[in-house]
Amino acid sequence: MAFFDPSRPQDFIFISGTKMRTLARNKESPPDG
């Protein structure tokens, strides 16, 4: 994981477990960390 950078919060959307499961179900990969 990259450190949180307040100048670009859109790059650091904190992904919950639910979001991770949704990505996995949709066969998508999470953002590179």
C-alpha positions as CSV (number, residue, x, y, z in Angstrom):
1,M,0.0,0.0,0.0
2,A,1.1,3.5,-0.8
3,F,1.0,6.1,2.0
4,F,-2.0,8.3,2.0
5,D,-1.4,11.5,0.1
6,P,-4.0,14.2,1.0
7,S,-3.3,16.1,-2.3
8,R,-4.7,13.2,-4.3
9,P,-7.3,11.4,-2.2
10,Q,-9.0,9.9,-5.3
11,D,-5.9,7.6,-5.6
12,F,-6.4,6.4,-2.0
13,I,-10.0,5.3,-1.8
14,F,-10.0,3.1,1.2
15,I,-11.5,-0.2,0.0
16,S,-13.7,-2.1,2.4
17,G,-13.9,-5.9,2.5
18,T,-17.2,-5.7,0.7
19,K,-15.7,-3.7,-2.1
20,M,-12.9,-6.3,-2.4
21,R,-15.4,-9.1,-2.6
22,T,-17.3,-7.3,-5.3
23,L,-14.2,-6.8,-7.3
24,A,-13.4,-10.5,-7.0
25,R,-16.9,-11.5,-8.0
26,N,-16.6,-9.3,-11.0
27,K,-13.2,-10.8,-11.9
28,E,-11.7,-7.3,-11.5
29,S,-8.4,-6.6,-9.8
30,P,-8.0,-4.0,-7.1
31,P,-5.9,-0.9,-7.7
32,D,-2.2,-1.4,-7.6
33,G,-1.0,-0.8,-4.1
